[in-house]
Amino acid sequence: MARGAVFLDRDGVLNQEVGYIYRVEDLQLLPGVAEAVRRLNEQGWFCCLASNQSGPARNYYGIDHVHALHERLQKLLWDTAGAVLDAIYFCPDLSRPEGGVVSDYAGWTTWRKPNTGMLVAAAWDHDLDLTRSVMVGDKATDIDLARNAGCYGILVQTGFGQQVLAGIYQHPSQPDYIATDLQAAVEWIQTHLPPPSHAP
């Protein structure tokens, strides 16, 4: 049986929201995040990053910098609590009307949230059941993605979450649950959803 997954946005959910991260060392985990991811690991959830990262399209930095940030993210999760992300998906693309200027990444794509490309690719690559999966994010577009993909959607109040709820960032959304942070989101997942299959 296909496995359930917890898809995690990056900035404002796992690490501090500081805008575009130009120095790798400026990526810092939010409190309790590593322990929350480890709890998901222990319960058998497939933990997967799903993040819009348009820095390369905007010519702020190259694609290798994004990979370096994710290497640091994985190291911090492991060193802090023995937690791991099972897979990392991100979208470096941005259309020209939205600000994309680097030709390799300046275009429309099904991967950019709230489109479902990242989640569909992850489900295909790792035999995941999106209907039994969860998207955790701090933006309305994360909840839109959850709806579009047939997942549960949890909005955390870290990052931009409080601004979304206040109606001053993006647009109103209807998440399945509003959590104070990732730890609270994991608690809801563990108490409200059936456990994932442990099939490899």
C-alpha positions in Angstrom: 0.0 0.0 0.0 1.3 3.5 -0.9 2.6 5.4 2.0 1.4 8.7 3.5 3.7 11.7 3.5 4.1 14.9 5.4 5.2 17.6 3.0 7.0 20.5 4.6 7.5 24.0 3.4 11.0 25.3 4.2 11.2 29.0 5.2 9.0 29.9 8.1 8.2 26.3 8.8 11.5 24.5 9.3 13.9 27.4 9.4 13.6 31.1 10.4 11.9 33.3 7.8 14.6 35.9 7.0 13.8 36.5 3.3 16.3 35.3 0.7 19.2 33.5 2.4 22.4 34.7 0.8 24.7 33.2 3.3 24.4 29.5 4.0 25.2 30.0 7.7 22.1 32.3 8.0 19.8 29.3 7.7 18.8 28.5 11.3 16.2 26.0 12.5 13.1 27.2 14.3 12.8 25.9 17.9 11.5 22.4 18.2 11.6 21.7 14.5 14.2 18.9 14.5 12.4 17.1 17.3 9.1 17.4 15.4 10.6 15.9 12.3 12.1 13.1 14.3 8.7 12.2 15.7 7.4 12.0 12.1 10.3 9.8 11.2 9.6 7.5 14.2 6.0 7.1 13.2 6.9 6.1 9.7 5.8 9.2 7.8 7.7 10.0 4.6 9.0 13.5 5.3 9.5 15.6 2.2 10.5 19.2 1.6 8.3 21.0 -0.9 9.4 24.6 -1.4 9.3 27.4 -3.8 12.9 28.8 -4.1 12.9 31.4 -6.8 16.3 32.9 -6.0 18.0 31.3 -9.0 15.3 32.6 -11.4 15.7 36.1 -9.9 19.5 35.9 -10.3 20.0 36.4 -6.6 22.2 33.3 -6.4 22.9 30.0 -8.3 21.2 26.7 -8.0 24.3 25.3 -6.2 23.6 27.7 -3.4 20.1 26.3 -2.9 21.6 22.8 -2.7 24.1 24.0 -0.1 21.3 25.5 2.0 19.5 22.1 1.9 22.7 20.3 2.9 22.9 22.6 5.9 19.2 22.0 6.7 19.7 18.3 6.7 22.8 18.5 8.8 21.1 20.7 11.4 18.1 18.4 11.6 20.4 15.4 12.1 22.8 17.0 14.5 20.0 18.5 16.7 17.7 15.5 17.0 18.7 12.7 14.6 15.9 13.8 12.2 15.9 13.4 8.5 14.1 14.6 5.4 13.5 11.6 3.2 13.4 13.7 0.0 13.8 17.3 -1.1 11.8 18.9 -3.9 12.0 22.6 -4.7 11.0 24.9 -7.5 13.7 27.4 -8.7 11.5 28.7 -11.5 9.6 31.9 -11.8 7.8 33.3 -14.8 9.1 36.5 -16.4 5.9 38.5 -15.4 6.6 37.5 -11.8 10.2 38.5 -11.8 12.1 35.6 -13.4 15.2 36.9 -15.4 17.6 33.9 -15.7 16.6 32.1 -18.9 17.1 28.6 -17.5 14.5 29.2 -14.8 12.3 32.0 -16.2 9.1 30.3 -17.2 5.8 28.9 -16.2 6.0 25.5 -14.4 3.6 23.0 -12.9 6.1 22.7 -10.0 5.6 26.2 -8.5 3.1 26.3 -5.7 0.1 26.2 -5.7 0.6 23.9 -8.7 0.9 20.3 -7.7 4.1 19.3 -9.7 6.4 18.8 -6.7 3.9 16.6 -4.8 3.0 14.6 -7.9 6.7 14.0 -8.7 7.3 12.9 -5.1 4.3 10.5 -5.1 5.5 9.0 -8.4 9.1 8.7 -7.2 8.4 7.2 -3.8 5.0 5.5 -4.1 3.1 8.0 -1.9 -0.7 8.3 -1.4 -1.5 12.0 -1.6 -5.0 11.5 -0.3 -3.4 10.2 3.0 -0.8 13.0 3.0 -0.4 16.4 4.6 1.1 19.7 3.5 2.4 21.9 6.3 3.1 25.5 5.4 3.0 29.1 6.5 1.4 30.6 3.3 -2.0 30.5 1.7 -0.4 29.0 -1.4 0.7 26.0 0.7 -3.0 25.4 1.7 -4.0 26.0 -2.0 -1.4 23.3 -2.9 -2.9 20.9 -0.4 -6.4 21.4 -1.8 -5.2 21.1 -5.4 -3.3 17.8 -4.6 -6.1 16.3 -2.5 -4.0 16.5 0.7 -4.8 17.7 4.2 -3.5 21.3 4.7 -2.1 22.7 8.0 -1.2 26.4 8.4 1.5 27.1 11.0 1.6 30.5 12.6 5.4 30.8 12.3 6.8 32.6 9.3 4.0 34.4 7.4 1.2 32.3 9.0 -0.1 35.0 11.4 -0.1 37.6 8.5 -2.2 35.1 6.4 -4.6 34.7 9.2 -4.8 38.5 9.7 -5.6 39.0 6.1 -2.6 41.1 5.3 -0.5 38.6 3.3 -1.6 36.7 0.2 -5.3 35.7 0.6 -7.7 34.0 2.9 -7.4 30.2 3.2 -9.2 27.3 4.8 -6.7 24.9 6.3 -7.8 21.7 8.0 -5.9 22.9 11.1 -4.2 26.0 12.3 -1.1 25.2 14.4 1.1 27.4 16.4 4.2 25.8 15.0 5.5 22.5 13.5 5.4 20.7 16.8 1.7 21.5 17.2 1.1 20.4 13.6 2.8 17.1 14.3 0.7 16.6 17.4 -2.5 17.1 15.3 -1.3 14.7 12.6 -0.6 12.0 15.2 -3.9 12.4 16.9 -6.2 13.0 13.9 -4.9 11.0 11.0 -4.3 7.2 10.7 -0.7 6.2 10.8 1.1 5.8 7.5 2.0 2.5 6.0 5.5 1.4 7.0 6.2 -0.1 3.6 9.6 1.0 2.4 
